[in-house]
Amino acid sequence: MSNPYTDTASPNRESYDRDHVSTRIIQEYVPGRQVTIAHIIANPDKPLCQRVGLSEAEAIGIMTVTPGESAIIAGDLALKAADVEIGFLDRFSGTLVVNGRLASVQAALEAANSGLAHILGFYPAPITRT
């Protein structure tokens, strides 16, 4: 059975291919040293709080960072900057959830975001809010 992809009009195809080898470059995005999400949920509903593992909260702050271990540093910066509690911290996924009063959660995320940027050279994320 003949190969439909060979060029029968060009008998020197193999020598041409060996002489004119092209390089194919594949680029991939590899996240590193960045805050990927920084979001504040003001006045979350009680069912949402319960699903996140909180009894109640005036506000919830969510951050994800890469590498994941940096969530520990982000949590430290957040706790030192404002009166918040850590609701969840996972060093494998890089997830940090803090809760407290709205102004405190805002201050905590700002401190963690800017601290990671200025101290460790991270790319910060804009802090969004719902």
N, C-alpha and C positions, 0 to 999 in steps of 0.2 A: 504494500500500500504506500502510495507516495505522500510526502509531507506537504500539505497545502501552504505552509509558511515559507518554504524555500523558494528562492527566485531562480527559476529554470533559465531565464534569459541571461543570467550572470554566472558562468561556470567558475569564475575565480572568487566566488563569494567567501569561501573559507579563508583564503589568503587576505582578502579585504578586511574581514572581521578581525583577524589577528593583528593587522597593521594599524587599524583604526579603532582601538579599544576606547570606549567611553567609560567614564566614572559616574556612578549614580550615588548621589548623596541623599540620605534620609535624615531629616532633622526632627527631633522630638523635643517636646517641652518637658523639662524635668523641674518640678517645683523645688525651690530651696530658698531658705531664709526670706520667707514672706508671710505676711498676714493675709490669708485668702478671704476671710469673712470677719467683719466686725459689725455686729447688729444689735440694736436695743429694741426690746419689745416692751412698750409702756403699757401698764394696766392689763396684763395677760389674764385671760379667763381662767377660772379655777380648774376646769378640765385640762387645759394646756399645762398648767402648773403641775397637776398630778401626773400627767404623762411624762413630764420632764423629771419627775421625782421630787418636786417641791410641794410643800403644803399650800403655801400662798406666797405671793411676791407682788410688790408694787411695780417692779421692773425686773426684766431678765436681760442679761448681756451675754451674747454668744460670740465667741472667737474661734477661728480655726487657724492654725499656724503650721508651717512646714519648716524644718523637720518637726515631727510630732513631739519630741522631747522638749521643745521650746515652750509647750503649753505650761510646763512647770514654772518656767521663768516668767511667763505672762501672768500666771496666777499669783506669783510672788509680787510682781509689780502692781497688780490690781489691788491686792490686799493691803499693801503698804500705802497706797494712794488714797483709798476711800474706805468707808465703812460698809463693806459688802461681805457676803459669804460666798464661798465656792459651793455651787450646787453640783458640779460635775467637772472632773478633770481627767482626761485620758491622754497619756503620753504616747500611745501608739497611733491614735487617729489625729492627735494635735488639737483636740477639742477642749475648750474651756467654757463653762457656763457659770456666771456669777449672778447673784440676786441681791436686792436691797431696795433702798429708796431710789427713785428715778435719777436725782442729781448725783447720787453716789455711784450708781451703775455707769452713768455717763462719764464721770471723772475716772472711774476704774478702767474703762475701755480706752479712754484717751491716754491715760498713763501707760497702760500696757502697750498700746499701739506705738506711741512715740518712744517709749523706753526701748522696745525691741528695735526700732529704727535707729535711734541715736547710739545706743550702747553696742548693739550687735550687727548693725548694718542691714537690717531687714528692710524689705519693701513694705510700707504700711498700706492698709486698706482704708478706703473712706468708711467712716462710721455711719451706717444707715439706721433708720428708725421707723417702726410702725406702732 
